[in-house]
Amino acid sequence: MASTGAEPLHHVRWPHRRLLWLVAGLVVAAGIVVGVDRLFFSGGGEASRPDLQRTLDALVSGAQRSAPGASAYVVGQNGSWAGAAGVANVKTAEAMTVDARLRIESNSKIWLLAVMLQLAKEGKLSLDDSVARWLPGLLPDGNQITLGQLMSDRSGLVDDFDGMFSSASAFQRALANVKDAKLRARWIALATRLQKNPATRIDPIWVIRLAAWQPLLFVPGSRYHHSNPGWKISGLIAAKAGGKPLAALYRERISEPLGLIHTAYQPQGPINGPHVRSYSIAANGNLTEHAYPFGMGADGGIVTDAADEATFIRALVGGRLGVRQQLLDFYGARGSNGPGCPGDAFLWVGANDGGWSYVYSDHSGKHVAVLLLNGARLTTVATDDPNVAAAARQLYCGT
């Protein structure tokens, strides 16, 4: 997280979900109502900002295109604009639209943070609480790890997609650390099921339990290392402290008050309702439809479109969700944006082998840009696609 000193201040980026090797030789893919006019925006619509439209067009065209389709919503001092380019479904050639829905992967973590900050403000939990305080026995070192460390990626917990599941050998090493014979057998069975059906749904508790057997990477709080299992655990605690499933907390605390009718929490399996298809792009340009995620929980799972995501971010950073100061404190953000663009703006990035989500916001929530793509080039997804990063900056700085 930005406040750790391990990454640039106000720039929060979570590593990508990668294609997974689970067993040797087997590859598996793993209130206030804020209305948004979805057809006509105050900036005059697509025709009034051909420069922004060209930015999207460039992402979906040419031999080095970053994705089959892209959508965006931006708002700033020059008004608001929404645009789309390319296709939402390669097989049917269905056009990408401004209200295209997809999973925003790790940008879902901002939603969880918002709920956790609300619960902390209400006195239902404290970010200084230990994991053992809420889920005794879940982690061997649960009394040493705080909720704040989980959500700032300073817990010392291993990550799933750059640790346990990054290769066959990594999975085997992780499994070898497990002294619980029943858990080892369970994961071998899960791997077999995933080979037969990559859309198999796996409760995130199984990923957490596998991670719990892995040695801590460092003393909790001493440095940064991204950990999806830490966020999965945070989601379990949010549901326990909030007294409701996470989907209900998101709906009642965020979606319904803000009028987000295109947003849902669907962490695994096929997405309900209209949505785009997502694709991995090989070095030779060949497309492979991205498989459904397994084991995902609160570390991902928000399905939304660009306008809904922008509305949420504006409400969160702007204070309408009641935790603006808590958010700034969590990230260590103070004062106004620095000189130039993007300056000290928040930057949140979520990605996997099948797409990107970029979110920029200033500290007031008045200047926001959201860029969503339904594809990713496998040659760049591990380190960021420079074209996508540049496009997101152009959208933000152009409004």
C-alpha positions in Angstrom: 0.0 0.0 0.0 1.1 3.6 -0.5 1.7 4.3 3.1 4.3 1.6 3.6 7.1 3.4 1.9 7.6 0.3 -0.3 5.7 2.0 -3.2 5.3 5.6 -4.3 3.0 7.6 -2.1 -0.6 7.5 -3.2 0.0 4.9 -5.8 -1.5 1.6 -4.8 -0.9 -1.4 -7.1 -1.6 -5.0 -6.5 0.2 -7.8 -8.4 -1.7 -9.6 -11.1 -3.5 -12.9 -11.0 -1.5 -15.2 -13.2 -2.1 -18.5 -15.1 -1.6 -21.3 -12.6 0.2 -24.6 -12.4 -1.5 -26.6 -9.7 0.1 -30.0 -10.2 3.1 -31.1 -12.4 2.1 -31.1 -16.0 -1.4 -29.6 -15.5 -2.1 -26.0 -16.5 -5.3 -24.6 -15.1 -6.6 -21.0 -15.2 -7.2 -20.5 -12.6 -29.1 7.5 2.1 -28.0 9.7 -0.8 -28.6 8.5 -4.3 -26.1 9.7 -6.8 -27.6 9.3 -10.2 -25.5 8.9 -13.4 -26.8 9.6 -16.8 -25.4 6.7 -18.8 -26.1 8.1 -22.3 -25.4 11.8 -22.2 -22.8 13.4 -20.0 -22.1 17.0 -19.0 -19.1 17.1 -21.3 -21.3 16.6 -24.3 -20.7 13.0 -24.9 -18.2 11.2 -27.2 -18.2 13.7 -30.0 -17.1 16.5 -27.8 -13.9 14.8 -26.8 -12.3 13.1 -29.8 -8.9 13.2 -28.1 -10.1 10.9 -25.3 -11.9 8.6 -27.9 -8.6 8.3 -29.8 -6.9 7.2 -26.6 -9.4 4.3 -26.2 -9.2 3.5 -30.0 -5.4 3.1 -29.8 -5.7 0.5 -27.1 -7.8 -1.8 -29.1 -6.3 -1.5 -32.6 -3.1 -2.6 -34.3 -0.9 -5.6 -33.9 0.1 -4.6 -30.4 -3.3 -3.8 -29.2 -3.7 -4.1 -25.4 -7.2 -5.6 -25.4 -10.2 -6.4 -27.7 -12.3 -3.7 -25.9 -12.0 -0.7 -23.6 -14.4 1.6 -21.7 -13.8 4.7 -19.6 -15.5 7.3 -17.5 -13.8 10.5 -16.6 -14.9 13.6 -14.7 -12.9 16.7 -14.0 -13.0 20.5 -14.2 -13.9 20.3 -17.9 -17.0 18.1 -17.3 -17.7 14.4 -17.6 -17.2 12.0 -20.5 -17.8 8.3 -21.2 -16.5 6.3 -24.1 -15.9 2.8 -25.4 -14.0 1.2 -28.2 -13.5 -2.3 -29.7 -15.5 -5.4 -28.9 -17.0 -6.9 -25.8 -17.2 -10.4 -27.4 -14.7 -11.5 -30.0 -16.9 -14.4 -31.3 -20.0 -12.3 -31.8 -18.2 -9.0 -32.6 -20.6 -7.3 -30.1 -19.4 -3.7 -29.6 -17.9 -2.6 -26.3 -20.3 -0.1 -24.6 -19.8 2.6 -22.0 -21.8 0.4 -19.5 -19.7 -2.7 -20.1 -19.5 -4.8 -16.9 -16.5 -6.9 -15.9 -14.6 -8.0 -12.8 -12.3 -5.3 -11.7 -10.0 -7.7 -9.8 -7.8 -6.1 -7.2 -9.6 -2.7 -7.4 -12.3 -4.6 -5.5 -10.0 -4.2 -2.5 -10.9 -0.5 -2.3 -14.5 -1.5 -1.7 -13.5 -3.8 1.1 -11.3 -1.0 2.6 -14.3 1.4 2.5 -16.5 -1.1 4.5 -13.7 -1.8 7.0 -13.1 1.9 7.6 -16.9 2.4 8.1 -17.0 -0.5 10.6 -14.0 0.9 12.4 -15.6 4.4 12.6 -18.7 2.8 14.1 -16.6 1.0 16.7 -17.4 -2.5 15.5 -13.8 -3.3 15.0 -10.4 -1.6 15.1 -7.6 -1.8 12.5 -5.3 -2.5 15.4 -7.2 -5.7 16.3 -5.4 -8.9 15.7 -6.6 -11.6 13.4 -6.8 -13.9 16.4 -9.2 -11.5 18.1 -11.7 -12.2 15.3 -10.8 -15.6 13.9 -9.0 -17.5 16.7 -6.9 -20.4 15.5 -7.1 -19.4 11.8 -3.4 -18.4 11.6 -0.5 -19.7 13.7 0.7 -16.1 14.0 -2.8 -14.6 14.1 -2.1 -12.8 17.4 0.8 -10.9 15.8 -1.0 -9.7 12.6 -3.4 -6.8 12.7 -6.2 -6.0 10.4 -4.4 -2.8 9.3 -1.4 -5.0 8.3 -3.6 -7.3 6.3 -5.0 -4.4 4.3 -1.7 -2.6 3.9 0.0 -5.8 2.7 2.4 -5.8 5.6 1.3 -9.0 7.3 4.1 -11.2 6.1 1.6 -13.7 4.7 2.5 -15.4 1.4 0.6 -14.4 -1.7 -1.3 -17.0 -3.6 -0.7 -16.1 -7.3 3.0 -15.2 -6.9 3.7 -17.8 -4.3 1.6 -20.9 -3.8 0.1 -21.1 -7.3 2.7 -19.5 -9.6 4.1 -22.9 -10.8 3.8 -26.6 -10.2 6.9 -26.6 -8.1 5.6 -23.7 -6.0 2.3 -25.6 -5.4 4.2 -28.7 -4.4 6.4 -26.8 -2.0 3.3 -25.1 -0.4 1.6 -28.5 -0.1 4.7 -30.0 1.5 4.5 -27.4 4.3 1.0 -28.6 5.2 1.1 -31.1 8.1 -2.7 -31.6 8.0 -3.2 -34.8 5.8 -6.9 -33.9 5.3 -6.0 -30.5 3.9 -3.4 -31.9 1.6 -5.9 -34.5 0.3 -8.5 -31.7 -0.2 -6.1 -29.6 -2.3 -5.1 -32.6 -4.5 -8.8 -33.2 -5.1 -9.4 -29.6 -5.9 -6.6 -29.5 -8.4 -8.1 -32.5 -10.2 -11.5 -30.8 -10.3 -9.9 -27.6 -11.7 -8.2 -29.6 -14.4 -11.5 -30.9 -15.5 -13.4 -27.7 -15.1 -11.6 -24.4 -14.6 -14.9 -22.8 -13.6 -15.0 -24.9 -10.4 -15.9 -22.7 -7.5 -13.6 -23.0 -4.5 -14.3 -21.4 -1.1 -11.5 -18.9 -0.3 -11.2 -20.5 3.1 -9.2 -23.3 1.4 -6.7 -20.8 0.0 -6.5 -19.2 3.4 -5.9 -22.5 5.1 -3.1 -23.4 2.6 -1.5 -20.0 3.2 -1.7 -20.5 7.0 0.7 -23.4 6.8 3.3 -21.4 4.9 6.1 -19.6 6.9 5.7 -15.9 7.3 7.9 -14.0 4.8 8.9 -11.4 7.4 7.9 -10.0 10.8 4.4 -8.6 10.5 4.6 -4.8 10.0 8.2 -4.7 9.0 7.8 -4.4 5.2 5.5 -4.7 2.2 4.6 -7.9 0.3 1.2 -8.2 -1.5 -1.0 -11.0 -0.1 -4.4 -11.9 -1.5 -5.0 -14.3 1.4 -4.6 -11.4 3.7 -7.5 -9.6 1.9 -9.6 -12.8 1.9 -9.2 -12.9 5.7 -10.1 -9.2 5.9 -13.3 -10.0 4.1 -14.2 -12.8 6.6 -13.7 -10.4 9.4 -15.7 -7.6 7.8 -18.7 -10.0 7.5 -18.3 -11.1 11.1 -18.0 -7.6 12.5 -20.8 -6.3 10.2 -23.1 -9.2 11.0 -23.9 -9.9 7.3 -22.3 -11.5 4.3 -19.9 -9.3 2.4 -22.3 -9.0 -0.6 -25.0 -7.6 1.7 -22.5 -5.1 3.3 -21.4 -3.9 -0.2 -25.1 -3.6 -1.3 -26.4 -1.9 1.8 -23.5 0.4 2.6 -22.4 1.4 -1.0 -24.4 0.2 -4.0 -27.9 1.1 -2.8 -27.0 4.5 -1.2 -25.1 5.5 -4.3 -27.6 4.1 -6.8 -25.1 1.7 -8.4 -27.5 -0.5 -10.4 -24.8 -2.1 -12.5 -22.6 -3.3 -9.7 -22.5 -6.7 -7.8 -20.2 -8.8 -5.7 -19.7 -12.0 -7.7 -16.2 -13.3 -6.9 -16.3 -16.6 -8.7 -18.0 -18.4 -11.6 -19.9 -17.0 -14.5 -21.0 -13.3 -14.1 -24.8 -12.9 -13.8 -26.4 -10.3 -16.1 -24.8 -8.5 -19.1 -21.0 -8.6 -19.1 -18.1 -8.6 -21.4 -15.9 -11.6 -22.3 -12.2 -11.3 -21.2 -9.2 -12.5 -23.1 -5.5 -13.2 -22.8 -3.4 -12.0 -25.8 -0.3 -14.1 -26.6 2.9 -12.7 -28.1 1.7 -13.7 -31.6 -1.6 -11.9 -31.1 -3.7 -15.1 -30.6 -6.6 -14.7 -28.1 -7.7 -17.1 -25.4 -10.8 -16.5 -23.4 -9.9 -16.0 -19.8 -11.1 -18.7 -17.4 -13.2 -18.0 -14.4 -11.2 -17.3 -11.2 -11.1 -19.9 -8.4 -10.7 -19.3 -4.7 -11.4 -15.6 -5.0 -13.1 -13.8 -2.2 -12.8 -10.3 -0.8 -9.4 -9.9 -2.7 -11.5 -9.4 -5.8 -15.0 -10.1 -7.1 -16.6 -6.7 -7.7 -18.4 -6.7 -11.1 -19.1 -3.2 -12.3 -18.8 -0.7 -15.1 -16.7 2.5 -15.4 -19.4 4.9 -14.4 -20.5 3.0 -11.3 -16.8 2.6 -10.3 -16.2 6.3 -10.7 -19.3 7.1 -8.7 -18.1 4.9 -5.9 -14.6 6.5 -5.9 -16.0 10.0 -5.9 -18.2 9.1 -2.9 -15.4 7.5 -1.0 -12.7 10.1 -1.6 -15.1 13.0 -1.5 -16.6 12.0 1.9 -20.1 10.9 1.1 -19.4 7.4 2.5 -18.3 9.1 5.8 -14.7 7.9 5.9 -12.7 10.4 3.8 -10.3 11.3 6.7 -9.9 7.7 7.7 -9.0 6.9 4.0 -6.4 9.7 3.9 -5.0 8.6 7.3 -4.7 5.0 6.1 -2.7 6.0 3.1 -0.8 8.7 4.8 -2.1 11.3 2.4 -2.0 14.9 3.4 -2.6 18.2 1.6 -3.5 18.9 -2.0 -2.1 17.4 -5.2 1.4 18.3 -6.1 2.4 20.2 -9.2 1.8 18.7 -12.6 -0.4 15.8 -13.6 -1.2 13.3 -12.1 0.7 14.8 -9.1 -0.2 13.1 -5.8 -3.4 11.5 -7.2 -4.4 8.1 -5.9 -3.8 5.4 -8.5 -5.3 2.0 -8.0 -4.6 -0.8 -10.4 -6.3 -4.2 -10.7 -5.4 -6.8 -13.3 -5.2 -10.4 -14.4 -4.4 -12.3 -17.5 -7.7 -11.2 -19.0 -8.0 -7.5 -18.3 -7.1 -4.3 -16.6 -8.8 -1.8 -14.4 -7.2 1.6 -13.7 -8.6 4.2 -11.3 -7.2 7.7 -10.7 -8.6 10.2 -8.2 -7.5 13.4 -6.7 -7.8 13.9 -3.0 -11.2 15.7 -3.3 -13.0 13.1 -5.4 -13.9 15.7 -7.9 -11.4 14.6 -10.5 -11.6 10.9 -11.3 -10.8 8.6 -14.3 -11.7 5.0 -14.7 -10.4 2.8 -17.5 -11.5 -0.8 -18.0 -10.1 -3.3 -20.5 -11.4 -6.8 -21.3 -8.0 -8.2 -22.3 -4.3 -8.2 -21.4 -1.1 -9.0 -23.3 0.7 -11.9 -21.5 4.0 -10.4 -22.5 3.4 -7.3 -20.3 0.9 -8.3 -17.6 3.5 -9.2 -15.0 5.1 -5.7 -15.1 2.3 -3.4 -16.4 1.4 -2.6 -20.0 3.0 0.8 -20.7 0.3 1.6 -23.2 -2.5 1.0 -20.7 -0.7 3.0 -18.0 -0.2 5.9 -20.4 -3.8 5.8 -21.6 -5.1 6.0 -18.0 -2.9 9.0 -17.4 -4.1 10.7 -20.6 -7.7 10.2 -19.6 -7.1 11.6 -16.1 -4.9 14.5 -17.2 -7.1 15.4 -20.1 -10.2 16.2 -18.0 
